[in-house]
Amino acid sequence: MSSLYKGALKTLAAAMLLSALPSVAAASYDGIDCSDPVYQEYYASSCSALSETTQTRTSATQTISLISQGAVRSLRGSSAGTISTSLLSDTVMTGLAAGGATAQNGLWANYDFTRVNDSVFSTTTKLHNFVLGGDRKIQKDLALGASFSFQGTNSDTSHSDADAWTIAPYMAYLINNNMSLDLVAGYTWITTDNGANVAGEHDSKRYFIAPNLSAYTTNLGKWEIDGHLGFMYVKDKVEGYTNNAAHHIDFSQVKTGIGVSYSATDSLQPYFNLDYEQDLAYKANNATGYSDTGIVPGLGLRVNLPASLVGDVRVGSNLGRRNIEQESITANVRMNF
């Protein structure tokens, strides 16, 4: 067989292989395993964009949600202690523990564990987030506070692990007896291990801002219904490292939802909430494998504790995002004085 004929067969085989792979322009991730070296060779940039977008969304939304919970709880009982302040966020404090209007200060702690299974990369990522915060009502309808958090991210494959430290001030304003507004802004330092294939680690910086508007009922007896509309904008600046140039990631999301709770006793209040989230801007905006909408159901229980303490435990999930399975458990405790 002539060398020319052999060369033609090799060229034909290569063309058939390339034609079987999805188009780079379409960046379709259906059936793609981005951990496969073949796909990594031809679609390294697209796979990286998809992975980074998912990691940024999961990491940022977890931290911002926990801080927002602290912000909305800072104004409970701020209207002479007579209204149910069932405010915004995935788990919110209600009139169950509104307490007296004399408490001006609050200290709180949040913990969240989230597990994410990504079928595109065949990986499971676990995130642990610890948040400490404190606030003070400087007026009857205005509270200011600050929070500090640590987030540890661990993956069961060669994908990168990361540690993130966040400082974030916040404010909450009571518009009227049925509406409130809160705002969180923050800065995060992130150190990421480069993974098994690249030695060392690299640093990132994250900036974010998240306003939220809440509405809640005050006259349904033991029942309470609350709704919210929130927005977040996140910008990550990633330092360059081996085979990867410095770059940035922009992410934004709008989120709305409703919650229903019932005061079973003076100390126990079970609740259910359901949120819808829509990603507006994300790095993988050309990737059909990135699902930009999610539905977030949750079940929880609020408990009055001794010494002006209030506890809250919630389990939740994130449904509707293709190739992603996500579950979480969150615990919170707050003391007012």
SULKA-V926423 format. One record per residue. RES is the residue in one letter. PSI is psi in radians with two decimals (* if undefined). Layout:
((RES/PSI) (RES/PSI))
This chain:
((M/2.22) (S/2.69) (S/-0.54) (L/-0.73) (Y/-0.71) (K/-0.71) (G/-0.67) (A/-0.70) (L/-0.72) (K/-0.73) (T/-0.74) (L/-0.73) (A/-0.73) (A/-0.70) (A/-0.70) (M/-0.66) (L/-0.79) (L/-0.66) (S/-0.43) (A/-0.36) (L/2.64) (P/2.70) (S/2.37) (V/-0.69) (A/-0.69) (A/-0.46) (A/0.74) (S/2.25) (Y/0.15) (D/2.11) (G/0.05) (I/2.33) (D/1.80) (C/-0.11) (S/-0.14) (D/2.18) (P/-0.56) (V/-0.81) (Y/-0.61) (Q/-0.62) (E/-0.74) (Y/-0.42) (Y/0.59) (A/-0.78) (S/-0.77) (S/-0.74) (C/-0.70) (S/-0.72) (A/-0.74) (L/-0.77) (S/-0.81) (E/-0.68) (T/-0.80) (T/-0.74) (Q/-0.75) (T/-0.80) (R/-0.86) (T/-0.82) (S/-0.86) (A/-0.76) (T/-0.58) (Q/-0.87) (T/-0.83) (I/-0.68) (S/-0.75) (L/-0.72) (I/-0.68) (S/-0.63) (Q/-0.73) (G/-0.64) (A/-0.82) (V/-0.48) (R/-0.29) (S/-0.34) (L/0.15) (R/2.41) (G/0.29) (S/-0.05) (S/1.17) (A/0.32) (G/0.33) (T/-0.16) (I/2.78) (S/2.04) (T/1.28) (S/1.63) (L/-3.14) (L/2.62) (S/3.09) (D/-0.70) (T/2.21) (V/2.67) (M/2.40) (T/-2.96) (G/-0.11) (L/-0.72) (A/0.67) (A/-0.68) (G/-2.98) (G/2.89) (A/-0.05) (T/-0.40) (A/2.11) (Q/-0.31) (N/2.68) (G/2.48) (L/2.43) (W/2.80) (A/2.42) (N/2.50) (Y/2.42) (D/2.35) (F/2.18) (T/2.36) (R/2.26) (V/2.14) (N/2.11) (D/1.90) (S/-0.37) (V/-0.77) (F/0.02) (S/0.89) (T/2.68) (T/2.21) (T/2.36) (K/2.31) (L/2.24) (H/2.24) (N/2.20) (F/2.24) (V/2.32) (L/2.43) (G/2.85) (G/2.60) (D/2.91) (R/2.40) (K/1.95) (I/-0.28) (Q/2.97) (K/-0.60) (D/0.27) (L/2.26) (A/2.48) (L/2.51) (G/3.09) (A/2.67) (S/2.73) (F/2.33) (S/2.71) (F/2.37) (Q/2.20) (G/2.24) (T/2.27) (N/2.34) (S/2.61) (D/0.10) (T/-2.85) (S/-0.06) (H/2.72) (S/2.51) (D/2.77) (A/2.63) (D/2.36) (A/2.35) (W/2.30) (T/2.40) (I/2.29) (A/1.96) (P/2.80) (Y/2.83) (M/2.72) (A/2.39) (Y/2.23) (L/1.89) (I/-0.84) (N/-2.96) (N/-0.16) (N/0.06) (M/2.55) (S/2.80) (L/2.34) (D/2.73) (L/2.27) (V/2.35) (A/2.51) (G/3.02) (Y/2.36) (T/2.35) (W/2.24) (I/2.26) (T/2.12) (T/2.25) (D/2.37) (N/-0.15) (G/3.12) (A/-0.48) (N/-0.28) (V/2.18) (A/2.67) (G/-2.86) (E/2.91) (H/2.80) (D/2.68) (S/2.75) (K/2.42) (R/2.34) (Y/2.47) (F/2.74) (I/2.47) (A/1.75) (P/2.62) (N/2.42) (L/2.33) (S/2.61) (A/2.52) (Y/2.70) (T/2.78) (T/0.01) (N/0.61) (L/0.39) (G/-2.20) (K/-0.22) (W/2.56) (E/2.44) (I/2.29) (D/2.67) (G/2.79) (H/2.75) (L/2.10) (G/2.80) (F/2.53) (M/2.53) (Y/2.28) (V/2.39) (K/2.09) (D/2.31) (K/1.96) (V/2.22) (E/2.68) (G/2.60) (Y/-3.04) (T/2.10) (N/0.24) (N/2.08) (A/2.75) (A/2.46) (H/3.04) (H/2.75) (I/2.14) (D/2.30) (F/2.36) (S/2.67) (Q/2.49) (V/2.47) (K/2.35) (T/2.72) (G/3.12) (I/2.59) (G/2.57) (V/2.27) (S/2.77) (Y/2.20) (S/1.61) (A/-0.70) (T/-3.08) (D/-0.27) (S/-0.21) (L/2.32) (Q/1.70) (P/2.71) (Y/2.82) (F/2.44) (N/2.74) (L/2.12) (D/2.69) (Y/2.27) (E/2.43) (Q/2.04) (D/2.28) (L/-0.73) (A/2.37) (Y/2.68) (K/-0.64) (A/0.75) (N/-0.10) (N/0.07) (A/2.00) (T/-0.24) (G/-0.21) (Y/2.07) (S/2.13) (D/0.21) (T/2.62) (G/2.66) (I/2.25) (V/1.65) (P/2.72) (G/2.59) (L/2.40) (G/3.06) (L/2.21) (R/2.47) (V/2.27) (N/2.27) (L/2.85) (P/2.92) (A/0.74) (S/0.52) (L/2.54) (V/2.29) (G/2.76) (D/2.24) (V/2.37) (R/2.48) (V/2.49) (G/3.04) (S/2.97) (N/1.93) (L/2.80) (G/-0.16) (R/2.04) (R/2.38) (N/0.05) (I/2.28) (E/2.24) (Q/2.26) (E/2.68) (S/2.76) (I/2.35) (T/2.42) (A/2.46) (N/2.54) (V/2.44) (R/2.46) (M/2.29) (N/2.45) (F/*))
